Amino acid sequence: MKRTVKIGKKTIGDNHPCFVIAEIGINHNGDLNNAKKLIDLAVECGCDAVKFQKRTVELVYTKEELERERPNVFGKTNGDLKRGLEFGKKEYDEINKYCKKKKILWFASCWDKLSVDFIDQYNPPCYKIASALLTDDELLKYTKAKGKPILLSTGMSSTEQIDHAMSILGTDNTVIMHCTSTYPTNTDEINLNAIKTLKEKYPCPIGYSGHERGITPSILAVALGACVIERHITLDRTSWGSDQAASLEAKGLKSMVRDIRQVPALLSDGKKVVYERELPIIEKLRKV
């Protein structure tokens, strides 16, 4: 029996409903109204939580990277873009209030220790470690010290690197998320059988963070045992932004959540039976 993790009032693990996360990330494009629209979309489609990304820009990026020329809607440099996309306390106060009103959980991927402390003031139900940060031992230890469940994404990570991260985080309050860090992810890069490999190796819930086009891999992931599904969402896949093309719009998100909720009934208990609704068909079609 796999261990379970509690996120808010939801129990994550085998034989429990799949926990569906709509990742807003930075797809709000620095606009709080867009963020609220995306929260509404997640609620309407039946998601369990929404997730943002939080960075202390001056800590995450070098001075040279921030000064690099990159014309964008906020200015002329990469720093202008990164600062323009970053929400501060005013916006997160409103997000916290809005999510409570809409009765949906929210949390964030924190890219540095100051961001962990910033998000901690809102008492999030859990934290997310992004794939890029799986090898940051200091951040893993700092996040774990908050005492909340942790979702660990494993994109661009070797088995040895995952083992090392798990030696820090432990399995008691961790969900491992199978992930491939390409945007969008090609079919031959998705490797859903890695979910089974992770389930066999680690005594904790296993999830899937997808960046593919479409919804089929995410549904198959649940059939293979993923207890958590995370997908980026967007108001418009043609919008500017690095994550938009790998995101789901309203129609796709609604279909994905609907189909995920059907997986337990589709799989059933594996016992071969004759169903009552088959009896008249037997009488009609069988000669003996």
Buried (B, 14 or more C-beta within 10 A) or exposed (E): EBBBBEBBEBBBBEEBBBBBBBBBBBBBBBBBEBBBEBBBBBBEBBBBBBBBBBBBBBEBBEEEBBEEEBEBEBEEBBBBBBBBBBBEEEBBEBBBEBBEEBEBBBBBBBBBBBBBEBBBEBEBBBBBBBBBBBBBEEBBEBBBEBEBBBBBBBBBBEEEEBEBBBEBBEBEBBBBBBBBBBBBBEEEEBEBEBBEEBBEBBEBBBBBBBBBBBBBBBBBBBBBBBBBBBBBBBBEBEBEBEBBBBBBBBEBBBBBBEBBBEBBEEEEEEEEEEEEEEEEEEEEEEEE
